[in-house]
């Protein structure tokens, strides 16, 4: 692992527009991950199937790790870990709340909606981490890019697990509830 002094730092005083975009985007996804970590246990509680509950619980733990990684990245680039409100994540989390309100408790129809909402979140995270990784590479922040790639891989795996869960039985059984 590189020492802090050997990592290219992104200082506010001496930064390019690309560096500023990178740091601003880090602040955005940091807010998003912190709020998602609080929302996922609520989604687990709202889920009907034990498999979906377990998936949300696992992703809660992963999301907490993502927050820690982002804090590490802030340190590596010489920035204070500060969150900037992420309008996109706020909207996606509101949408998941709406699904809970608009579907009947204890049904797989609700689980279908929760999976759909969760995958929208995953796709936002995948886009964010992919873009951040590419920016880090362009800025010569190789260690940061590697950390971002690890998180990006985990987000992709979570998305695939949600798809598999929906395709395995949730969508089929939900269609039979009507």
N, C-alpha and C positions, 0 to 999 in steps of 0.2 A: 504494500500500500504506500502510495506517495505521501510524503509529509505535507503539511499545509503550506510550507514555504515553497515547495517544488511545484505546486499546482498553480496554474495561471488564475490569478484572482480578477474578479470583475468588480472594480471599485466604482462607486457612483461618480466620483470626481473625474475619473479618467476613462469613461466608458463611451463606446460607440453606440449608435442607434440599435445595432443588432444585439449588443450586450444588454442594453436597457430592455429591449423586447424580451430577451431570455429571462432576465430577473423578474420582470413584470409578470411573465407567464408562469414562472415558478411560484410567485405569490398567489396567483389565481388558482393553480392546482393544489397548492397547500391549503387554501381555504376550502376547496372542494373536498379534499380527502378528510380534513378534520370534521367537516359537517356530515360527510358520508359515514364516517365511523360512528357518529351518534345516531344516524338514521337506520343503519343496517339492523341493529337489535330490534327496532320497532317493526321492520319488515319481517324479521324472523318470527316475531310474536304474532303478526297478522297472517302468516302462511298457514296453510292447512296441512300440507304433506310434510312428513318428517324429513324427507329428502331435501325439500326446499328450505325448511328451517335450518337444517345442517349446512346447506350451501351458504346461506346468509351468515350463519355463525362463523364459518370458516373464513368467509370474505371479510368479516369484521376484524378478525385477527390479522389477516393480510393487509387490510387498509391501515391498521395501526402501525404495521411495519412500513407501509408506504409513507406515512407521515414521518416516521423516524428517518427514513432514507432522504426525504426532502430536507429535513433539518440538517442532515449530514452534507447534502449538496450545498445548502446555503453557507455552511461553514467552509466548505471547500472553495467556494467562489468569493469568500470574504464578505459575505452579506449576513445581516441579521435575519433570522427566520420570521418574516412578517407575512401575515395573510392579507390578501386583498379580495374583497367579496367577489365571488364567482357567480355572476348572474345566470349562467347556463346551468350550473349545478343546483342553484336555488330553484330554478324552474323545474328541473327534472325531479327534484325531491318533492316539490309541491304536487307534481303530477302523480307521484307514487302515493301521496296522501289522498289525492282525489280518487285513485283506484281503490284504496281501502274503504273510503266513504261510499263509493258507488257500487260496490260488489258485496254480496252476502257473505257474512262471516262463516267459515267452515266449509266453503265450497272450493272446488278446483277451478272454477271460473275465476275466483279471486287469485288463485295461484298463477293462472295464465296471465292475468293482468300484472301481477307482481313480477313475473319473469320478464314480461315485455318492458316494464319500467326499469328493471335492473339491467336489462341488456342495453337500453338507451344510455344509461349511466356508463356502462362498460365501454360502449362505442365512443362516448365523449372522452373517457379517460384514455382509451387507445389512441385517439386522434391527438390528444394533448401530449401524452408521453412520447409518441412517435415524433411529433413536431419538436418537442424539447430535446429529444435525443439528437435529431438532425442539427438543430442549432448548436448544441454542445459540441458536436463533431466539427462544425464549421468554425467555432470559436477556439478550437484546439483543446477543449476540455475533455480529454479522452477518458479519464477516470469517471467523471460525471456522466458522460455518455454511456459508459458501461453500467453504471448504477441505474440510469434511466431505462436501459434496455432490459435489465432484470425485472423491473416493475412492469414494463410494457409486456414482457413475456407472461407474467402472472395475470395481467388483465386479460390477455388473449385466452389463457387457459380458463379463466373464470367464465368468459363469454361462451366458450365451447361447452363447458359443463352445464351452463344454463340451457343452451340449445339441446343438449343431450337429454336433460331432465324433461324439457317440454316435449320432445319427440318420443321419449320412452313411454310415457303414460299420461302425463298431466293433461295435454291437449285432448287426447282421445277420451279420457274419462270426463273431462269438462264438457265435451260435446254431448255426452250422454246425460248430463245433469239437467239439461233443458227439458 
